[in-house]
């Protein structure tokens, strides 16, 4: 699971640096990860997760609770990997 957290953090921090110059984002920050509040940001994040971790994310799974923080995203991907 730590590989999932690290991979998600790396992607989110890279997006954050692009958008705001911030390079550190807390894993449990309850605000939406930088760049994920737009449709394009969500699309990029979902595409990254599917490519990096080999999961398939259905439209109905794109919910705030699954994408609220780095830890929420990692937990969501972890559950998908267990299936």
C-alpha positions as CSV (number, residue, x, y, z in Angstrom):
1,X,0.0,0.0,0.0
2,X,2.9,2.4,0.6
3,X,3.8,2.1,-3.1
4,X,0.3,3.3,-3.9
5,X,0.5,6.2,-1.5
6,X,4.0,7.2,-2.9
7,X,2.8,7.0,-6.5
8,X,-0.3,9.0,-5.9
9,X,1.7,11.6,-3.8
10,X,4.3,11.9,-6.6
11,X,1.6,12.6,-9.2
12,X,-0.3,15.0,-7.0
13,X,2.8,16.9,-6.0
14,X,3.9,17.2,-9.6
15,X,0.5,18.6,-10.5
16,X,0.6,20.9,-7.5
17,X,4.0,22.3,-8.6
18,X,2.7,23.0,-12.1
19,X,-0.4,24.8,-10.8
20,X,0.7,26.7,-7.7
21,X,4.4,26.1,-7.2
22,X,3.7,24.1,-4.1
23,X,5.6,20.8,-4.0
24,X,4.4,19.3,-0.8
25,X,0.9,18.0,-0.1
26,X,-0.1,16.2,3.1
27,X,-1.4,12.7,2.6
28,X,-4.4,13.4,4.8
29,X,-5.1,17.0,3.6
30,X,-8.9,16.9,3.4
31,X,-9.2,19.4,0.6
32,X,-9.2,18.1,-2.9
33,X,-5.7,17.4,-4.2
34,X,-4.4,20.2,-6.5
35,X,-5.7,19.9,-10.0
36,X,-8.4,17.4,-9.2
37,X,-11.2,19.9,-8.7
38,X,-11.6,20.4,-12.5
39,X,-13.0,17.8,-14.9
40,X,-9.7,17.8,-16.8
41,X,-7.8,17.3,-13.5
42,X,-10.0,14.4,-12.5
43,X,-9.6,12.9,-16.0
44,X,-5.8,13.2,-15.7
45,X,-5.8,11.7,-12.2
46,X,-8.1,8.8,-13.2
47,X,-6.0,8.1,-16.3
48,X,-2.8,8.1,-14.2
49,X,-4.3,5.7,-11.7
50,X,-5.5,3.3,-14.3
51,X,-2.2,3.3,-16.2
52,X,0.1,3.2,-13.1
53,X,-1.8,0.7,-11.0
54,X,-3.7,-1.3,-13.7
55,X,-7.1,-0.6,-12.2
56,X,-10.3,0.3,-14.0
57,X,-12.2,3.2,-12.5
58,X,-15.9,3.4,-13.5
59,X,-17.6,6.8,-13.8
60,X,-19.9,6.0,-10.9
61,X,-16.8,5.6,-8.7
62,X,-15.6,9.1,-9.2
63,X,-16.9,10.4,-6.0
64,X,-15.6,13.1,-3.6
65,X,-15.0,10.5,-0.8
66,X,-12.7,8.5,-3.1
67,X,-10.7,11.5,-4.3
68,X,-10.7,13.8,-1.2
69,X,-7.0,13.4,-0.3
70,X,-3.9,11.4,-1.3
71,X,-4.8,8.9,1.5
72,X,-8.4,8.6,0.2
73,X,-7.2,8.0,-3.3
74,X,-4.6,5.4,-2.2
75,X,-7.2,3.6,-0.1
76,X,-9.6,3.6,-3.0
77,X,-6.9,2.2,-5.4
78,X,-5.9,-0.3,-2.7
79,X,-9.5,-1.7,-2.5
80,X,-9.6,-2.0,-6.3
81,X,-6.3,-3.9,-6.3
82,X,-7.6,-6.4,-3.8
83,X,-10.5,-7.4,-6.1
